Amino acid sequence: MLLDERMLDGLGRLCNGAGEIGIEIAPPSSGLERIGARFFGNGYAPHRHDTYSLGITLSGVQTFTYRGARRASMPGQIIVLHPDELHDGAAGTEDGLSYRMLYLEPALLQAALPRGFAHLPFVRDPVLTDPHFRKTLSLLLADLDSEVEPLQRDAFLAAAADALCRHSGFPASRRGAIDTAAINRVRDYIRENAASSVSSDDLEALSGLDRFSLARQFRALCGTSPHRYLTMRRLDLARSLISTGVPLAEVAAASGFADQSHLNRQFKKAFGMTPGGWSRMVITKSAP
């Protein structure tokens, strides 16, 4: 378990008589752990993790001692703690604190570093204001009910590695030439196999690129990640099936989603309404 047991004990002690206090742990994913937490007062005694701790403050003021100084993170700011660095945690005001955090094993980050970088990035300022990096983190932290899919994880790791290198003072990721033919093969394969299982191994074999170079090049050429492209093609198929009156449970299975709940979450994130709401609004015109 990546979470220090004292963190859970500390939250438990804060639950006496207070509402909406606690910790939510997302479904497990190899090398990643995601949590959401809300508490008042002093949350955690000094402790350390053997992972990177990457988080977003949602409300309140998140205060903590790190590398000999007292720090504060405001809503929308990012926290980056290096592995094995001692820190504590508290709510800085009487209004309490809510945040989400991702614990990332260094070995995963090491594998995703751009070519030429041998050392793990160290971010000296643990509190960052970076909307682009926040968007990257939100891709995994916004929905703690869903598991992290393999393609989603690979895209996140590539983007997170680039962001951490940038904030460590390393040069920007060395983009180099884009293998347009390989990326086009990947894009066509995803589109043609959207309803099936599409893995990073499949795309590596098809493109001849490692999964992190592939994620970077795909975004540069297609404007999004392979995982997001796959999700949108599945949603295109789902909308087509819904328009013909196929029941939603069958739509989910036929369009590559784990279940109807998974379809509902992805559909609402993409289109702002549930599949059921969309089906009630759509008007299908018959051919003349």
Helices and strands as residue ranges (DSSP letters): H 5-13, E 22-25, E 32-39, E 42-47, E 52-59, E 62-66, E 69-73, E 78-81, E 87-91, E 97-104, H 106-112, E 127-128, H 131-141, H 150-167, H 180-192, H 200-207, H 211-222, H 226-243, H 248-254, H 260-271, H 275-281
